[in-house]
Amino acid sequence: MNRDNRVLERKSIRLKNYDYTKHNGYFITICVQDMESIFGVIKDNKVILDELGNRANEFWLEIPKHFHNVVIDQYVIMPNHIHGIIGIIDDFFLKKSSVGVQYIEPRLSKFQGTVKGSIGSIIRSYKASVTRWANLKEFRFKWQRNYYDRIIRTEKELENIRGYIFYNPLKWYYEHGTQIDAIFEK
């Protein structure tokens, strides 16, 4: 069988046998293909979003409107990627009925077997929304195929990640040729 007729299997980077619908905090990084800077620039160690960056920001903030048990924590839209903490909260009270608590079995979608309400479905919806809007406005770009996630397990880890996100524009500003003295001017 030649290469064109084979379906290439890709190895998943998700944690094996982990339920990504489970209430928890998740540190997410989503990158633009080829790390192209399309959302804005870093100037004076601050992110200055352009039109597409502002829409990416608005769509990020709208995630909880589309996923009832999701909260948005610290995040930043960078010129070529997004860092954010997404929390899936326990929707115990949302599952109550007149006969007590009912367990709602997660259902698989027909598209790639993504579990409804999982981090994967949240990120897929977000990326699709930004892409759809960008295509309407004739901004041509692509996302990297996947995204990075880290399951946040402790308060200390959460605080470290929040700090990493908060200081990411400063880190970018410094790493992209800016002199350290210029950062602390004014």
CYANA upper distance limits for C-alpha pairs under 8 A (distance plus 0.5 A):
  1 MET  CA      5 ASN  CA      7.02
  1 MET  CA      6 ARG  CA      7.49
  2 ASN  CA      6 ARG  CA      7.27
 14 ARG  CA    149 ASP  CA      8.22
 19 ASP  CA    118 SER  CA      8.48
 20 TYR  CA    118 SER  CA      5.57
 20 TYR  CA    119 ILE  CA      6.21
 20 TYR  CA    120 GLY  CA      8.02
 21 THR  CA     88 ILE  CA      7.71
 21 THR  CA    115 VAL  CA      8.18
 21 THR  CA    116 LYS  CA      8.48
 21 THR  CA    117 GLY  CA      6.41
 21 THR  CA    118 SER  CA      4.73
 21 THR  CA    119 ILE  CA      7.07
 22 LYS  CA     88 ILE  CA      7.35
 22 LYS  CA     90 ASP  CA      8.45
 22 LYS  CA    118 SER  CA      8.35
 23 HIS  CA     87 GLY  CA      7.55
 23 HIS  CA     88 ILE  CA      5.02
 23 HIS  CA     89 ILE  CA      5.33
 23 HIS  CA     90 ASP  CA      5.82
 24 ASN  CA     87 GLY  CA      6.18
 24 ASN  CA     88 ILE  CA      5.89
 24 ASN  CA     89 ILE  CA      7.14
 24 ASN  CA    151 ILE  CA      7.82
 24 ASN  CA    152 ILE  CA      7.56
 24 ASN  CA    153 ARG  CA      8.45
 25 GLY  CA     85 ILE  CA      7.07
 25 GLY  CA     86 ILE  CA      6.27
 25 GLY  CA     87 GLY  CA      4.80
 25 GLY  CA     88 ILE  CA      6.92
 25 GLY  CA    151 ILE  CA      6.72
 25 GLY  CA    152 ILE  CA      5.71
 25 GLY  CA    153 ARG  CA      8.17
 26 TYR  CA     85 ILE  CA      5.98
 26 TYR  CA     86 ILE  CA      5.75
 26 TYR  CA     87 GLY  CA      6.67
 26 TYR  CA    149 ASP  CA      6.87
 26 TYR  CA    150 ARG  CA      6.08
 26 TYR  CA    151 ILE  CA      5.23
 26 TYR  CA    152 ILE  CA      6.06
 27 PHE  CA     83 HIS  CA      7.80
 27 PHE  CA     84 GLY  CA      6.33
 27 PHE  CA     85 ILE  CA      5.06
 27 PHE  CA     86 ILE  CA      7.08
 27 PHE  CA    148 TYR  CA      8.49
 27 PHE  CA    149 ASP  CA      5.93
 27 PHE  CA    150 ARG  CA      5.48
 27 PHE  CA    151 ILE  CA      6.94
 27 PHE  CA    152 ILE  CA      7.25
 27 PHE  CA    161 ILE  CA      7.94
 28 ILE  CA     82 ILE  CA      8.28
 28 ILE  CA     83 HIS  CA      6.19
 28 ILE  CA     84 GLY  CA      5.76
 28 ILE  CA     85 ILE  CA      6.56
 28 ILE  CA     86 ILE  CA      7.77
 28 ILE  CA    147 TYR  CA      7.60
 28 ILE  CA    148 TYR  CA      6.15
 28 ILE  CA    149 ASP  CA      5.08
 28 ILE  CA    150 ARG  CA      7.16
 29 THR  CA     81 HIS  CA      7.40
 29 THR  CA     82 ILE  CA      5.97
 29 THR  CA     83 HIS  CA      5.09
 29 THR  CA     84 GLY  CA      7.12
 29 THR  CA    147 TYR  CA      6.35
 29 THR  CA    148 TYR  CA      5.50
 29 THR  CA    149 ASP  CA      6.97
 30 ILE  CA     81 HIS  CA      6.01
 30 ILE  CA     82 ILE  CA      5.67
 30 ILE  CA     83 HIS  CA      7.27
 30 ILE  CA    143 TRP  CA      8.21
 30 ILE  CA    144 GLN  CA      8.01
 30 ILE  CA    146 ASN  CA      8.03
 30 ILE  CA    147 TYR  CA      5.40
 30 ILE  CA    148 TYR  CA      7.05
 31 CYS  CA     35 MET  CA      7.04
 31 CYS  CA     80 ASN  CA      6.61
 31 CYS  CA     81 HIS  CA      4.69
 31 CYS  CA     82 ILE  CA      6.96
 31 CYS  CA    143 TRP  CA      6.60
 31 CYS  CA    144 GLN  CA      6.16
 31 CYS  CA    147 TYR  CA      7.47
 32 VAL  CA     36 GLU  CA      6.61
 32 VAL  CA     37 SER  CA      8.28
 32 VAL  CA     80 ASN  CA      5.95
 32 VAL  CA     81 HIS  CA      6.37
 32 VAL  CA    141 PHE  CA      8.05
 32 VAL  CA    142 LYS  CA      6.63
 32 VAL  CA    143 TRP  CA      4.81
 32 VAL  CA    144 GLN  CA      5.87
 33 GLN  CA    141 PHE  CA      8.00
 33 GLN  CA    142 LYS  CA      5.93
 33 GLN  CA    143 TRP  CA      5.27
 33 GLN  CA    144 GLN  CA      4.84
 33 GLN  CA    145 ARG  CA      8.28
 34 ASP  CA    144 GLN  CA      8.04
 35 MET  CA     80 ASN  CA      5.88
 35 MET  CA     81 HIS  CA      7.91
 36 GLU  CA     79 PRO  CA      8.32
 36 GLU  CA     80 ASN  CA      6.06
 37 SER  CA     41 VAL  CA      7.99
 37 SER  CA     79 PRO  CA      5.12
 37 SER  CA     80 ASN  CA      4.85
 38 ILE  CA     50 ASP  CA      8.48
 38 ILE  CA     52 LEU  CA      7.76
 38 ILE  CA     53 GLY  CA      7.78
 38 ILE  CA     79 PRO  CA      6.24
 38 ILE  CA     80 ASN  CA      6.49
 39 PHE  CA     49 LEU  CA      6.23
 39 PHE  CA     50 ASP  CA      6.23
 39 PHE  CA     51 GLU  CA      8.00
 39 PHE  CA     52 LEU  CA      6.06
 39 PHE  CA     53 GLY  CA      4.37
 39 PHE  CA     54 ASN  CA      8.07
 39 PHE  CA     56 ALA  CA      8.27
 39 PHE  CA     77 ILE  CA      7.90
 39 PHE  CA     78 MET  CA      7.23
 39 PHE  CA     79 PRO  CA      5.07
 39 PHE  CA     80 ASN  CA      6.80
 40 GLY  CA     47 VAL  CA      7.55
 40 GLY  CA     48 ILE  CA      6.05
 40 GLY  CA     49 LEU  CA      4.72
 40 GLY  CA     50 ASP  CA      5.27
 40 GLY  CA     52 LEU  CA      8.44
 40 GLY  CA     53 GLY  CA      6.52
 40 GLY  CA     78 MET  CA      7.69
 40 GLY  CA     79 PRO  CA      5.26
 41 VAL  CA     47 VAL  CA      6.41
 41 VAL  CA     48 ILE  CA      5.82
 41 VAL  CA     49 LEU  CA      7.03
 41 VAL  CA     50 ASP  CA      8.40
 41 VAL  CA     78 MET  CA      8.14
 41 VAL  CA     79 PRO  CA      5.98
 42 ILE  CA     46 LYS  CA      5.82
 42 ILE  CA     47 VAL  CA      5.08
 42 ILE  CA     48 ILE  CA      6.43
 42 ILE  CA     78 MET  CA      8.42
 42 ILE  CA     79 PRO  CA      7.82
 42 ILE  CA    169 PRO  CA      7.19
 42 ILE  CA    172 TRP  CA      7.93
 42 ILE  CA    173 TYR  CA      6.71
 43 LYS  CA     47 VAL  CA      6.98
 43 LYS  CA     48 ILE  CA      7.25
 43 LYS  CA    173 TYR  CA      7.82
 44 ASP  CA    173 TYR  CA      7.94
 44 ASP  CA    183 ILE  CA      7.20
 45 ASN  CA    169 PRO  CA      6.19
 45 ASN  CA    170 LEU  CA      5.32
 45 ASN  CA    172 TRP  CA      8.20
 45 ASN  CA    173 TYR  CA      5.74
 45 ASN  CA    174 TYR  CA      8.42
 45 ASN  CA    183 ILE  CA      7.28
 46 LYS  CA    169 PRO  CA      6.41
 46 LYS  CA    170 LEU  CA      7.61
 47 VAL  CA     77 ILE  CA      8.17
 47 VAL  CA     78 MET  CA      7.12
 47 VAL  CA     79 PRO  CA      8.17
 47 VAL  CA    169 PRO  CA      6.84
 49 LEU  CA     53 GLY  CA      5.36
 49 LEU  CA     54 ASN  CA      6.21
 49 LEU  CA     77 ILE  CA      8.39
 49 LEU  CA     79 PRO  CA      8.09
 50 ASP  CA     54 ASN  CA      6.55
 51 GLU  CA     55 ARG  CA      6.88
 52 LEU  CA     56 ALA  CA      6.63
 52 LEU  CA    134 ALA  CA      7.41
 52 LEU  CA    139 PHE  CA      8.30
 53 GLY  CA     57 ASN  CA      6.61
 53 GLY  CA     77 ILE  CA      7.49
 53 GLY  CA     79 PRO  CA      8.16
 54 ASN  CA     58 GLU  CA      6.70
 55 ARG  CA     59 PHE  CA      6.57
 55 ARG  CA    130 VAL  CA      7.64
 56 ALA  CA     60 TRP  CA      6.65
 56 ALA  CA     77 ILE  CA      8.09
 56 ALA  CA    130 VAL  CA      6.37
 57 ASN  CA     61 LEU  CA      6.88
 57 ASN  CA     77 ILE  CA      7.06
 58 GLU  CA     62 GLU  CA      6.81
 59 PHE  CA     63 ILE  CA      7.09
 59 PHE  CA    126 TYR  CA      7.29
 59 PHE  CA    129 SER  CA      7.68
 59 PHE  CA    130 VAL  CA      7.42
 60 TRP  CA    126 TYR  CA      7.44
 61 LEU  CA     72 ILE  CA      7.63
 62 GLU  CA     66 HIS  CA      7.51
 63 ILE  CA     67 PHE  CA      6.76
 63 ILE  CA     70 VAL  CA      7.90
 63 ILE  CA     71 VAL  CA      8.48
 63 ILE  CA     72 ILE  CA      8.27
 63 ILE  CA    122 ILE  CA      7.98
 63 ILE  CA    126 TYR  CA      7.73
 64 PRO  CA     68 HIS  CA      6.31
 64 PRO  CA     69 ASN  CA      7.60
 64 PRO  CA     70 VAL  CA      5.64
 64 PRO  CA     71 VAL  CA      6.31
 64 PRO  CA     72 ILE  CA      7.73
 67 PHE  CA    117 GLY  CA      7.37
 67 PHE  CA    122 ILE  CA      8.08
 69 ASN  CA     88 ILE  CA      6.25
 69 ASN  CA     89 ILE  CA      5.79
 69 ASN  CA     90 ASP  CA      7.50
 69 ASN  CA     91 ASP  CA      6.50
 70 VAL  CA     86 ILE  CA      7.36
 70 VAL  CA     87 GLY  CA      6.03
 70 VAL  CA     88 ILE  CA      5.10
 70 VAL  CA     89 ILE  CA      6.47
 71 VAL  CA     86 ILE  CA      6.46
 71 VAL  CA     87 GLY  CA      5.51
 71 VAL  CA     88 ILE  CA      6.98
 71 VAL  CA     89 ILE  CA      7.74
 72 ILE  CA     84 GLY  CA      8.17
 72 ILE  CA     85 ILE  CA      6.72
 72 ILE  CA     86 ILE  CA      5.47
 72 ILE  CA     87 GLY  CA      6.76
 73 ASP  CA     84 GLY  CA      7.48
 73 ASP  CA     85 ILE  CA      5.62
 73 ASP  CA     86 ILE  CA      6.59
 73 ASP  CA     87 GLY  CA      7.68
 74 GLN  CA     84 GLY  CA      6.35
 74 GLN  CA     85 ILE  CA      6.21
 74 GLN  CA    162 ARG  CA      6.44
 74 GLN  CA    165 ILE  CA      7.48
 74 GLN  CA    166 PHE  CA      8.10
 75 TYR  CA     82 ILE  CA      7.92
 75 TYR  CA     83 HIS  CA      5.93
 75 TYR  CA     84 GLY  CA      4.37
 75 TYR  CA     85 ILE  CA      6.69
 75 TYR  CA    162 ARG  CA      8.47
 75 TYR  CA    165 ILE  CA      6.74
 75 TYR  CA    166 PHE  CA      8.13
 76 VAL  CA     82 ILE  CA      6.42
 76 VAL  CA     83 HIS  CA      5.96
 76 VAL  CA     84 GLY  CA      6.85
 76 VAL  CA    165 ILE  CA      6.92
 76 VAL  CA    166 PHE  CA      7.86
 76 VAL  CA    168 ASN  CA      8.47
 77 ILE  CA     81 HIS  CA      6.93
 77 ILE  CA     82 ILE  CA      5.15
 77 ILE  CA     83 HIS  CA      7.18
 78 MET  CA     82 ILE  CA      6.16
 78 MET  CA     83 HIS  CA      8.28
 78 MET  CA    169 PRO  CA      7.64
 83 HIS  CA    165 ILE  CA      6.89
 84 GLY  CA    165 ILE  CA      7.79
 91 ASP  CA     95 LYS  CA      7.14
 92 PHE  CA     96 LYS  CA      7.47
 92 PHE  CA    101 VAL  CA      8.17
 95 LYS  CA    101 VAL  CA      6.48
 95 LYS  CA    102 GLN  CA      6.39
 95 LYS  CA    103 TYR  CA      7.62
 95 LYS  CA    104 ILE  CA      7.97
 96 LYS  CA    100 GLY  CA      6.21
 96 LYS  CA    101 VAL  CA      5.09
 96 LYS  CA    102 GLN  CA      6.83
 97 SER  CA    101 VAL  CA      6.59
 97 SER  CA    102 GLN  CA      7.48
106 PRO  CA    115 VAL  CA      6.87
106 PRO  CA    116 LYS  CA      6.71
106 PRO  CA    117 GLY  CA      8.25
107 ARG  CA    115 VAL  CA      6.39
107 ARG  CA    116 LYS  CA      6.35
108 LEU  CA    113 GLY  CA      5.73
108 LEU  CA    114 THR  CA      6.23
108 LEU  CA    115 VAL  CA      5.17
108 LEU  CA    116 LYS  CA      6.71
109 SER  CA    113 GLY  CA      5.80
109 SER  CA    114 THR  CA      6.13
109 SER  CA    115 VAL  CA      6.76
109 SER  CA    116 LYS  CA      7.08
110 LYS  CA    114 THR  CA      8.32
114 THR  CA    118 SER  CA      8.03
114 THR  CA    120 GLY  CA      7.07
114 THR  CA    121 SER  CA      6.65
115 VAL  CA    120 GLY  CA      7.97
115 VAL  CA    121 SER  CA      7.15
116 LYS  CA    121 SER  CA      6.60
117 GLY  CA    121 SER  CA      6.53
117 GLY  CA    122 ILE  CA      7.17
118 SER  CA    122 ILE  CA      6.80
119 ILE  CA    123 ILE  CA      6.63
120 GLY  CA    124 ARG  CA      6.51
121 SER  CA    125 SER  CA      6.54
122 ILE  CA    126 TYR  CA      6.68
123 ILE  CA    127 LYS  CA      6.55
124 ARG  CA    128 ALA  CA      6.58
125 SER  CA    129 SER  CA      6.62
126 TYR  CA    130 VAL  CA      6.88
127 LYS  CA    131 THR  CA      6.55
127 LYS  CA    143 TRP  CA      7.99
128 ALA  CA    132 ARG  CA      6.41
129 SER  CA    133 TRP  CA      6.75
130 VAL  CA    134 ALA  CA      6.54
131 THR  CA    135 ASN  CA      6.53
131 THR  CA    141 PHE  CA      8.28
131 THR  CA    142 LYS  CA      8.12
132 ARG  CA    136 LEU  CA      6.87
133 TRP  CA    137 LYS  CA      6.91
134 ALA  CA    138 GLU  CA      6.45
134 ALA  CA    139 PHE  CA      5.36
134 ALA  CA    140 ARG  CA      7.31
134 ALA  CA    141 PHE  CA      8.43
135 ASN  CA    139 PHE  CA      6.17
135 ASN  CA    140 ARG  CA      6.89
152 ILE  CA    157 GLU  CA      6.87
152 ILE  CA    158 LEU  CA      6.68
153 ARG  CA    157 GLU  CA      7.29
153 ARG  CA    158 LEU  CA      8.21
154 THR  CA    158 LEU  CA      6.79
155 GLU  CA    159 GLU  CA      6.74
156 LYS  CA    160 ASN  CA      6.72
157 GLU  CA    161 ILE  CA      6.66
158 LEU  CA    162 ARG  CA      6.66
159 GLU  CA    163 GLY  CA      6.73
160 ASN  CA    164 TYR  CA      6.71
161 ILE  CA    165 ILE  CA      6.67
162 ARG  CA    166 PHE  CA      6.58
163 GLY  CA    167 TYR  CA      6.57
164 TYR  CA    168 ASN  CA      6.42
167 TYR  CA    171 LYS  CA      6.73
168 ASN  CA    172 TRP  CA      6.62
169 PRO  CA    173 TYR  CA      6.54
170 LEU  CA    174 TYR  CA      6.67
171 LYS  CA    175 GLU  CA      6.55
172 TRP  CA    176 HIS  CA      6.53
173 TYR  CA    177 GLY  CA      7.89
173 TYR  CA    178 THR  CA      6.61
174 TYR  CA    178 THR  CA      5.57
174 TYR  CA    179 GLN  CA      7.21
174 TYR  CA    180 ILE  CA      6.96
174 TYR  CA    183 ILE  CA      8.16
178 THR  CA    182 ALA  CA      7.39
178 THR  CA    183 ILE  CA      8.11
179 GLN  CA    183 ILE  CA      7.55
180 ILE  CA    184 PHE  CA      7.62
181 ASP  CA    185 GLU  CA      6.95
